[in-house]
Amino acid sequence: MDMRHVWEDVGPLALICSELGVTYVPRPAQISYASTVAIALERDRRSTGGILLIEGGTGIGKTLGYLIPVCLEISQFGGRALIATHTLALMRQVVDREAPIAISMAQRVLGGKSLRVSELRGRRNFASPERCRAAAAALLDMGTSFGVAPLLALADKAEMAAKGAATLLAAGLGSDKNGVAWSLVHAAMIDSFVAEAGIDLPVEDIHLHTLSPDEEQAPYYLGRQLAQDADILVTTHAMAAVSLTLRTLPGIIDKTNSYRALIIDEADRWSTAAASVAAASLSLDTVVKAIQKLNIAAHGTSVAKRLSSSGSEAISIIDELRVLAPTGRNTILGIKRGDRVVGLVKLLGGLINQIVDTASFERDKTASAAGTVLALAQDVGRIERAIGCDDQYWFTEWHTSRVHGQPSIVVRSKAPGRLASRIWAPRQDVAPLAKSVIMTSATLATPGLRDEARWNSISVATGVPIGTTSFVHSDIAQSIQPENYGRMRVRFADPTAPVPSPGIDGVLPWGAITYIGETIAAAHASGGRTLVLVPAYEDVLQIQQVVPSTCVLHRQGVSLREMLVAYCADPSACLITPAAWLGVDLPGMVDQLVIPRLPFPPREHDCGKTTFEVGIISDMLNRLSQGLGRGIRSQTDNVTVWFADPRMPPPLALVVRTMKMPHPKSSSQYLAAIPERFRCDFNKDDEAAQFGVSIMTTVGAPTVRMRAKGGGRPPNRKGKNRQGGNPARPK
């Protein structure tokens, strides 16, 4: 099918959008993007399958760009699609907004049934009310109340959701026409609560596990039922990585069906997800509880005595393992191949298999409990096999939970990039998870790279070995950028401003804090809505005393959704948040975008990088590029970007015009995070690039809280208005 016909201004997509009340304007870049995806899907259908690596700049509409050709493909030729996203916000956008448009369009063009879209989540995504309350009680016993209230609130919310989900399951509801079932499923999800509350929770201590009471697991079972027959499944990067990882371990039987297409959106974050995924995880407490549960189920049967004996022996081995485990909370400790732990795990695996075999003689009474033990036996088997594998790919660790300090044995990838490359070509006896793989992002490669360096960057981000495999569509992979889409002006920091680089304790220099306050005040005084993106919640706390009193501060523990509702309702709002760099869609709602400091990762994360250039700078540029995209979400957006960090260098045209030399710690590479179509304006439009706020001699002095009322000039630290005009409107 000709993709261009679909996207015409009077074509089927335009008609569907009109019926749904959605504004549609044809975008040449979006049409080119969708056509590229369609070409790859058709080629894969006729061959053995392949990977498309495609970068789409901010503003082209990537989500619909891949959804429409995928929906047309599976509507006409069958199969299912799996979409993996990095953020909850994008997942909800796909399910609630973009997928209904693509599905309606495919049905209008091809006829037939309407495709069904659903989310796919694992048990670890759901909260256990019982474990939430236990974690809250443990925190109180430790003498701290921080985090207790959110845990109790999540427990109450998940408990109510579980009751509603159990009612729906009992009624045999397999569909969800009015969205009630999905609302119950989402109410029990940990990440949904975290996104709303804006607080980090100890997931290891509160998520559902196989031994959680059935009444608590109702939302999980309801979600699985809704996802079972869906044609388009939307999941997280981590869960997709789990499905792919299981296909690489020898001896593992993976029953997951293959998909027609796997789409990994925000693929520049994919290698991070692969690094965080555990190939196997075994909680010692869970094993003990599972064995005890099986002994209770087998009470009075012919196998009770044998099960009790084998169970006691297994628990004795677990006690030995506890002695070897670290005792602190939130601890990670490596396990070497020759450690005593390895031998004990093998003994434990043999005993657990023996327990399962014994229980099978009384299957009618022990089936449910034995099934749980069998699942644990599979985890033990994965750990054994991973330890026995080539150790260049896997390593084994002790992990203890953040609240209770409960020990688990975890197998993770030693080299996520190499693991990802194996994922696309799994064991010979296992088919790839999908025939077509589409990896896409606005920053698939580190901004600014060209040719071989660009491909190397993509390879690092995705784990796909470019140039060494025949299944990469390198001939049609490309970067598609929008044209004439929105307008961006940039206000650079004064080159003599203090560098806002935090120390190892995370504290910013006082002079940098005050200059950040000046920049936010100047941007806010320029009119319209102001969105301030800081790298961390600690930044919000540090700069709160020097920003205009009208600013809304997003503190940890407060819902981002609540913040955004208030932001959109106020035409002169100023929101300071660390949570909106990625996945937030605010078309027409960002007039001023402030970047107080370049989003380098915290220093404690630096140790995992091979080199500063490849790791830290790449992460920063990708995040910065995504953050700048929050200001360009529609064709009519007109945003002014303000930098308070002198490490972002001014363009040459601005240097020549003002004779202000760049800061010594700046790098021309950083400018690549600004889309090229806006950088082109720097040389031909004096308004496109200017210096925003001039440094003052009192930057390092104590300051009072600045106020910006009625759009006027913010007062200086001595309470007097600045002379020489408003720095928000440089001349």
LOKOL-197268 format. One record per residue (C-alpha): residue in three letters; x, y, z. Coordinates in steps of 0.001 Angstrom, whole numbers, padded with zeros to 6 digits, always signed. Example, Ala and Ser with C-alpha at 12.3 -4.5 7.8 and 13.67 -1.06 7.14 Angstrom:
BEGIN
ala+012300-004500+007800/ser+013670-001060+007140/
This chain:
BEGIN
met+000000+000000+000000/asp+001185+003505-000834/met+001822+005179+002520/arg+001487+008629+000993/his-002185+008055+000194/val-002868+007305+003860/trp-001303+010571+005007/glu-002871+012978+002477/asp-004641+016019+003867/val-007969+014553+002692/gly-006957+010886+003074/pro-008260+008204+005454/leu-006073+009303+008376/ala-007297+012885+008130/leu-010910+011655+008119/ile-010364+009436+011149/cys-008712+012274+013077/ser-011589+014578+012189/glu-014122+012047+013480/leu-012152+011623+016708/gly-011773+015373+017185/val-007989+015279+016723/thr-006168+017964+014751/tyr-004252+016538+011797/val-001762+018317+009567/pro+000292+016316+007008/arg+004018+016356+007788/pro+006444+015338+005021/ala+008929+013976+007566/gln+006246+011821+009200/ile+005219+010429+005802/ser+008853+009619+004998/tyr+009270+007953+008386/ala+006150+005795+007972/ser+007154+004827+004434/thr+010557+003676+005695/val+008911+001493+008358/ala+006509+000041+005776/ile+009413-000836+003441/ala+011189-002689+006261/leu+008030-004604+007237/glu+007406-005680+003653/arg+011010-006780+003185/asp+010926-008801+006406/arg+007676-010481+005371/arg+009350-011726+002209/ser+012632-012756+003869/thr+013979-014050+007172/gly+013391-010829+009085/gly+015579-007957+010155/ile+016204-004851+012250/leu+015405-001298+011207/leu+017318+001436+013028/ile+015568+004729+012357/glu+016053+008082+014053/gly+013177+010545+013923/gly+013713+014100+015094/thr+011422+015731+017636/gly+008201+016848+016014/ile+007778+014359+013174/gly+005254+012180+015023/lys+007169+008917+015434/thr+004470+007076+017385/leu+001835+007278+014661/gly+004634+006952+012126/tyr+005343+003370+013179/leu+001887+002439+014501/ile+000018+002987+011239/pro+002232+000797+009012/val+002353-001860+011759/cys-001450-001870+012134/leu-001873-002111+008357/glu+000620-004995+008235/ile-000965-007150+010937/ser-004513-006312+009789/gln-003715-007596+006309/phe-001263-010429+007000/gly-001892-011395+010634/gly+000366-011620+013657/arg+000792-009458+016720/ala+002946-006465+017583/leu+004888-005762+020770/ile+005783-002146+021559/ala+008361-001451+024263/thr+008626+002064+025702/his+010992+003572+028238/thr+008483+005735+030104/leu+005044+005222+031567/ala+003902+008484+029973/leu+004693+007251+026463/met+003077+003904+027192/arg-000151+005625+028188/gln+000101+007893+025141/val+000354+004862+022851/val-002536+002995+024465/asp-004925+005887+025036/arg-004245+008313+022200/glu-002179+007036+019273/ala-003214+003371+018987/pro-006970+004093+018684/ile-006242+006388+015716/ala-004010+003835+013969/ile-006446+000978+014621/ser-009442+002940+013313/met-007475+003974+010245/ala-006420+000382+009466/gln-009981-000854+009803/arg-011258+001957+007553/val-008705+001134+004833/leu-008691-002672+004984/gly-011965-003582+006660/gly-012121-006622+008915/lys-011963-006693+012688/ser-010806-003851+014871/leu-007428-004599+016387/arg-007175-004694+020172/val-004464-002897+022144/ser-003427-003734+025682/glu-000566-003413+028130/leu+001649-006318+029121/arg+003078-006211+032643/gly+004870-008661+034892/arg+004034-009467+038491/arg+006862-007237+039740/asn+004961-004187+038446/phe+002092-004696+040915/ala+001976-003710+044580/ser+001257-006175+047369/pro-000828-004401+050042/glu+000495-006780+052694/arg+004138-006169+051779/cys+003591-002376+051478/arg+002295-002260+055053/ala+005118-004503+056278/ala+007679-002189+054643/ala+006010+000841+056260/ala+006118-000850+059668/ala+009796-001702+059163/leu+010614+001931+058406/leu+008854+003048+061583/asp+010785+000426+063571/met+013993+001925+062169/gly+012942+005296+063559/thr+012104+007032+060278/ser+008733+008166+059004/phe+009944+009244+055543/gly+008257+007120+052898/val+005736+005572+055291/ala+002719+007600+054151/pro+003188+006788+050423/leu+003569+003080+051211/leu+000341+003057+053215/ala-001469+005044+050524/leu-000296+002577+047863/ala-001402-000345+050053/asp-004932+001081+050377/lys-005124+001858+046663/ala-003885-001586+045612/glu-006242-003309+048057/met-009299-001517+046650/ala-008151-002317+043110/ala-007713-005989+044039/lys-011263-006220+045363/gly-012687-004681+042201/ala-010519-006866+039954/ala-011573-010018+041826/thr-015222-009099+041246/leu-014648-008652+037516/leu-012729-011926+037244/ala-015504-013771+039072/ala-018011-012338+036586/gly-015953-013749+033709/leu-015351-010450+031982/gly-012820-010905+029220/ser-013259-007536+027552/asp-013025-003982+028775/lys-015225-001794+026636/asn-015592+001002+029148/gly-012089+000907+030608/val-013122-000145+034119/ala-010887-003214+034149/trp-007814-001308+032990/ser-008395+001399+035565/leu-008321-001281+038262/val-005192-002851+036800/his-003399+000513+036717/ala-004481+001390+040236/ala-002435-001536+041570/met+000710-000777+039566/ile+003743+000515+041429/asp+005081+002663+038582/ser+001692+004322+038068/phe+001736+005336+041720/val+005389+006433+041533/ala+004662+008575+038456/glu+001773+010262+040246/ala+003460+010591+043645/gly+006915+011508+042372/ile+008658+009437+045038/asp+011033+006506+044824/leu+009720+003334+046477/pro+011559+000140+047527/val+010116-002035+044761/glu+011946-005195+045894/asp+010146-005007+049246/ile+006612-004301+048023/his+005955-005979+044678/leu+003777-009049+044209/his+005478-012421+044051/thr+004259-015925+043347/leu+003446-016503+047026/ser+001300-013394+047442/pro-002324-014204+048406/asp-004607-014836+045451/glu-006843-011922+046437/glu-003852-009558+046099/gln-002960-010921+042667/ala-006361-010212+041103/pro-005204-007022+039267/tyr-002232-008930+037807/tyr-004451-011803+036628/leu-006987-009346+035210/gly-004243-007560+033282/arg-002979-010851+031858/gln-006487-011776+030783/leu-006968-008467+029004/ala-003580-008823+027280/gln-004029-012437+026246/asp-005967-011818+023060/ala-004667-008345+022211/asp-003185-007728+018780/ile-000945-004877+019957/leu+000801-005233+023290/val+002547-002276+024911/thr+005126-003006+027591/thr+008243-001612+029231/his+011804-001879+027974/ala+012655-004036+030978/met+009909-006601+030370/ala+010771-006854+026681/ala+014400-007361+027678/val+013365-010159+030052/ser+011481-011946+027256/leu+014471-011616+024958/thr+017019-012591+027605/leu+015267-015867+028426/arg+015859-016965+024839/thr+019620-016747+025241/leu+020143-018936+028323/pro+020883-022568+027480/gly+018337-025138+028587/ile+015558-022600+029196/ile+012193-023375+027637/asp+010543-020094+026655/lys+006892-020399+025730/thr+006493-016800+024553/asn+005086-016682+021036/ser+006949-014769+018375/tyr+005578-011419+017246/arg+005251-010079+013744/ala+006932-006864+014863/leu+008788-005630+017926/ile+009045-001844+018195/ile+011514-000444+020725/asp+010703+003237+021115/glu+013165+005582+022831/ala+015763+003001+021822/asp+018647+005189+022988/arg+017623+004019+026477/trp+017474+000353+025511/ser+020991-000680+026583/thr+020318+000842+030005/ala+017246-001371+030330/ala+019204-004429+029216/ala+021822-003693+031880/ser+019205-003541+034638/val+017454-006788+033747/ala+018146-009889+035811/ala+018253-013156+033876/ala+017338-014918+037117/ser+016521-013874+040677/leu+015983-016089+043696/ser+014777-014742+047037/leu+015760-017017+049945/asp+012714-016007+051969/thr+010424-016852+049059/val+011867-020358+048771/val+011313-021021+052484/lys+007716-019781+052359/ala+006987-021826+049230/ile+008260-025021+050854/gln+006258-024340+054013/lys+003140-023681+051951/leu+003584-026996+050132/asn+004024-028894+053412/ile+000754-027438+054699/ala-001063-028394+051473/ala+000297-031966+051696/his-000646-032449+055365/gly-002325-035819+055916/thr-001382-037189+052495/ser+000831-040164+051667/val+003733-037877+050729/ala+003615-035568+053741/lys+006504-037257+055561/arg+008824-037335+052547/leu+008024-033707+051695/ser+008701-032640+055261/ser+012072-034385+055244/ser+013163-032978+051870/gly+011821-029551+052810/ser+013793-029511+056064/glu+016954-030423+054191/ala+016332-027621+051639/ile+015713-025082+054405/ser+018967-026150+056056/ile+020806-025348+052818/ile+019061-021974+052703/asp+020219-021313+056272/glu+023786-021991+055108/leu+023266-019551+052252/arg+022012-016894+054680/val+025283-017148+056599/leu+027160-016382+053373/ala+024817-013534+052354/pro+025570-009869+053159/thr+023695-008541+056180/gly+023262-004864+055263/arg+020309-003306+053509/asn+020452-002362+049825/thr+023757-004202+049352/ile+025269-005817+046266/leu+028054-008383+046625/gly+029607-010419+043844/ile+029596-014242+043829/lys+032586-015881+042178/arg+032490-019161+040310/gly+034378-021097+042992/asp+032404-019735+045947/arg+030615-022079+048337/val+027370-020416+047244/val+027575-022055+043810/gly+027715-025568+045241/leu+024874-024864+047666/val+022683-023554+044853/lys+023217-026776+042921/leu+022300-028855+045983/leu+019227-026699+046518/gly+018167-027154+042900/gly+018352-030935+043192/leu+016311-030939+046385/ile+013636-028637+044976/asn+013230-030865+041925/gln+012940-033856+044250/ile+010248-032027+046250/val+008260-031284+043097/asp+008491-034921+041955/thr+007310-036163+045356/ala+004375-033754+045414/ser+003208-035012+042011/phe+001963-038244+043637/glu-000737-036199+045419/arg-001384-033761+042592/asp-005027-033143+043519/lys-004069-031613+046871/thr-000651-030134+046134/ala-000984-028806+042578/ser-001154-025093+043398/ala+001615-025082+046010/ala+003802-027428+043971/gly+003411-025132+040965/thr+004938-022319+042977/val+007866-024497+044015/leu+008305-025585+040394/ala+008578-021943+039313/leu+011311-021470+041918/ala+013050-024592+040624/gln+013173-022943+037208/asp+014812-019862+038744/val+017405-022059+040453/gly+018000-023817+037144/arg+018574-020500+035381/ile+021105-019490+038007/glu+022935-022812+037651/arg+023050-022533+033863/ala+024137-018905+033906/ile+026957-019711+036323/gly+028020-022515+034015/cys+027880-020318+030895/asp+030700-018345+029371/asp+031370-015855+032151/gln+032099-013025+029738/tyr+028327-012555+029531/trp+026997-013262+033031/phe+027873-012650+036641/thr+026131-013655+039862/glu+025504-011334+042814/trp+023946-011141+046231/his+021301-008381+046423/thr+019635-007324+049680/ser+016394-005353+049698/arg+016273-001701+050739/val+013964-001994+053739/his+014090-005530+055145/gly+017566-006488+053925/gln+016227-009776+052553/pro+018896-011578+050484/ser+018427-012734+046899/ile+020763-014353+044380/val+020667-012483+041066/val+022214-013243+037678/arg+022792-010203+035459/ser+024524-009404+032224/lys+028192-008515+032503/ala+028196-006764+029131/pro+024711-005487+028211/gly+025785-004530+024705/arg+027074-007993+023921/leu+024026-009520+025558/ala+021755-007430+023350/ser+023634-008581+020263/arg+022980-012174+021287/ile+019342-011362+021909/trp+018700-010607+018261/ala+020271-013926+017270/pro+019325-016278+020123/arg+020145-019957+020504/gln+019813-022101+017410/asp+016825-023959+018864/val+014883-020765+019599/ala+013255-018384+017134/pro+013780-014615+017483/leu+011096-012905+019535/ala+009944-010957+016465/lys+010432-011178+012731/ser+010689-007411+012337/val+012490-005275+014901/ile+012153-001497+014693/met+014418+000525+016980/thr+013615+004217+016972/ser+014269+007375+018946/ala+014688+011110+018527/thr+018319+010567+019592/leu+019193+007061+018435/ala+022793+008253+018103/thr+024605+010776+020264/pro+023800+014205+018735/gly+026503+015657+016529/leu+028212+012471+015393/arg+028655+011601+011743/asp+029420+008542+009629/glu+031342+005772+011413/ala+031219+007464+014825/arg+027456+007809+014482/trp+026996+004101+013748/asn+029279+003193+016641/ser+027142+005337+018937/ile+023986+003568+017749/ser+025644+000219+018326/val+026525+001181+021908/ala+022995+002421+022637/thr+021166-000564+021134/gly+023608-003434+021460/val+023223-004189+017749/pro+026610-004838+016097/ile+026382-002593+013029/gly+028131-003923+009943/thr+028665-007432+011316/thr+025183-008858+010807/ser+023089-009428+007737/phe+019787-008705+009441/val+020313-004941+009942/his+018597-002828+007255/ser+021604-000523+006957/asp+020605+000467+003430/ile+017297+002012+004508/ala+018207+003091+008032/gln+018368+006859+008225/ser+017774+009977+010262/ile+014567+011784+009369/gln+014264+015350+010606/pro+011290+017714+010377/glu+011377+020927+008387/asn+009679+024214+009214/tyr+008337+022719+012408/gly+008074+025187+015262/arg+010555+027917+016193/met+013258+027942+018851/arg+015275+030895+020130/val+018194+030256+022471/arg+019441+032474+025284/phe+022920+031366+026358/ala+024481+031851+029774/asp+027054+034545+030314/pro+030437+032865+029658/thr+031720+034231+032984/ala+028860+032698+034985/pro+029750+030061+037613/val+029604+026457+036407/pro+026657+024707+038147/ser+028544+021475+038749/pro+027587+019762+042024/gly+030185+018311+044336/ile+030287+014670+045326/asp+027644+015525+047953/gly+025331+016862+045235/val+025541+020487+046459/leu+025756+023238+043829/pro+028060+026263+044294/trp+026212+029194+045818/gly+027173+031532+043006/ala+025726+029106+040462/ile+022498+028818+042461/thr+021976+032583+042472/tyr+022715+032846+038738/ile+020189+030077+038067/gly+017644+032080+040048/glu+018384+035177+037953/thr+017919+033210+034734/ile+014616+031656+035822/ala+013327+035062+036908/ala+014299+036622+033565/ala+012633+033834+031601/his+009491+033986+033729/ala+009300+037768+033276/ser+009343+037325+029483/gly+005738+036113+029542/gly+003816+032928+028890/arg+004408+029597+030579/thr+007877+028686+031803/leu+009069+025081+032165/val+012305+024614+034126/leu+014015+021223+033721/val+016470+020322+036473/pro+018383+017026+036596/ala+017311+015983+040120/tyr+014919+016730+042979/glu+017935+017955+044984/asp+018200+020853+042513/val+014631+021907+043289/leu+015447+022083+046995/gln+018646+024056+046431/ile+017263+026708+044108/gln+013892+027196+045817/gln+015154+030176+047830/val+016313+032159+044779/val+013476+031707+042291/pro+010395+033870+041831/ser+007765+033183+044477/thr+005259+032480+041734/cys+007166+029365+040626/val+005634+025951+041323/leu+008236+023596+042774/his+007902+019899+042034/arg+009140+018245+045200/gln+009661+014551+045654/gly+006453+012903+046784/val+004151+015087+044671/ser+002398+013836+041534/leu+003835+015093+038235/arg+000381+014757+036731/glu-000961+017124+039380/met+001855+019564+038631/leu+001162+019492+034881/val-002576+020065+035347/ala-001849+023193+037387/tyr+000805+024270+034876/cys-001549+024005+031894/ala-004343+025827+033727/asp-002232+028953+034392/pro-001145+030952+031283/ser+001741+032471+033277/ala+002797+029359+035160/cys+006404+028562+036039/leu+007039+024899+036867/ile+010393+023574+038115/thr+010636+019791+037809/pro+013165+016992+037208/ala+010493+014617+035857/ala+009600+016108+032455/trp+012728+015564+030362/leu+011170+012652+028518/gly+007695+011509+027506/val+005803+014720+028407/asp+003682+016180+025609/leu+002683+019840+026100/pro+001887+021277+022644/gly+001556+025048+022757/met+002191+025061+026509/val+005910+025909+026738/asp+006830+029512+025934/gln+010038+029631+027996/leu+012165+026527+028582/val+014954+026885+031163/ile+017890+024469+031482/pro+019624+025496+034755/arg+022464+023012+034234/leu+023428+020411+031692/pro+021947+017042+032765/phe+025135+015135+033469/pro+024411+011982+035522/pro+025268+011982+039242/arg+028892+011320+040070/glu+028186+007990+041741/his+027025+006721+038352/asp+030285+007610+036630/cys+032088+004471+037781/gly+030085+002262+035434/lys+031243+004110+032312/thr+034152+002866+030250/thr+035268+006360+029243/phe+033998+009813+030007/glu+033563+010694+026350/val+031539+007638+025372/gly+029457+007299+028501/ile+028778+010474+030446/ile+028681+012957+027564/ser+026536+010662+025417/asp+023995+010229+028219/met+023937+013981+028849/leu+023486+014940+025191/asn+020706+012435+024647/arg+018815+013633+027706/leu+019384+017285+026835/ser+018129+016739+023289/gln+015013+015018+024620/gly+014459+017860+027097/leu+014733+020537+024410/gly+012058+018632+022512/arg+009517+019454+025242/gly+009305+022939+023753/ile+008613+021854+020157/arg+005530+019661+020076/ser+003481+021265+017305/gln+004034+023250+014121/thr+003047+026512+015797/asp+005200+026179+018931/asn+007478+029153+019536/val+009812+028542+022462/thr+012727+030443+023957/val+015343+028222+025591/trp+017388+029703+028455/phe+020674+028159+029594/ala+022145+029053+032991/asp+025095+026731+032430/pro+028104+028356+030684/arg+029309+024906+029610/met+026771+025143+026767/pro+028884+027157+024312/pro+027510+030111+022334/pro+027611+029681+018545/leu+030414+031328+016593/ala+028072+033972+015147/leu+027145+035132+018650/val+030789+035145+019781/val+031804+037277+016797/arg+028923+039666+017352/thr+029531+040172+021097/met+033238+039305+021497/lys+032315+037181+024539/met+034497+034077+024478/pro+033082+030661+025445/his+033692+029266+028911/pro+036838+027060+029069/lys+034735+024082+030204/ser+032346+024329+027259/ser+032498+022032+024259/ser+031277+022649+020733/gln+029915+019095+020777/tyr+027226+020170+023246/leu+025629+022460+020652/ala+024667+019343+018661/ala+021864+018682+021177/ile+020018+021651+019643/pro+018277+020466+016435/glu+020213+021458+013340/arg+017287+023321+011800/phe+017418+025777+014709/arg+021195+025996+014736/cys+021048+027083+011097/asp+019174+030191+012226/phe+022080+031264+014449/asn+024027+032520+011434/lys+021201+034421+009747/asp+018948+035702+012532/asp+020350+037811+015372/glu+017240+037012+017443/ala+017855+033256+017250/ala+020907+033200+019556/gln+021650+035787+022240/phe+023077+035978+025725/gly+020261+035891+028253/val+021361+037181+031654/ser+024589+039114+032170/ile+026685+038141+035165/met+026558+040596+038082/thr+029348+041397+040492/thr+027180+040260+043405/val+026638+036709+042185/gly+028429+035208+045172/ala+026710+037399+047751/pro+023836+036339+050050/thr+020474+036716+048386/val+016875+037283+049327/arg+013962+035528+047710/met+013347+037091+044312/arg+009865+037953+043180/ala+008512+038610+039725/lys+005063+040143+039807/gly+003019+041326+036899/gly+005702+040506+034343/gly+007985+043290+035647/arg+011704+043192+036314/pro+012781+041001+039235/pro+014516+043004+041961/asn+018224+042535+042594/arg+019637+041249+045850/lys+019624+044718+047415/gly+015922+045120+046745/lys+016395+047680+043955/asn+015434+047334+040315/arg+018216+046738+037861/gln+019217+049581+035631/gly+019629+049347+031901/gly+016498+047480+030911/asn+015060+044010+031347/pro+017665+041305+030668/ala+014846+039055+029498/arg+014689+041165+026343/pro+018302+041606+025263/lys+018972+044111+022541/
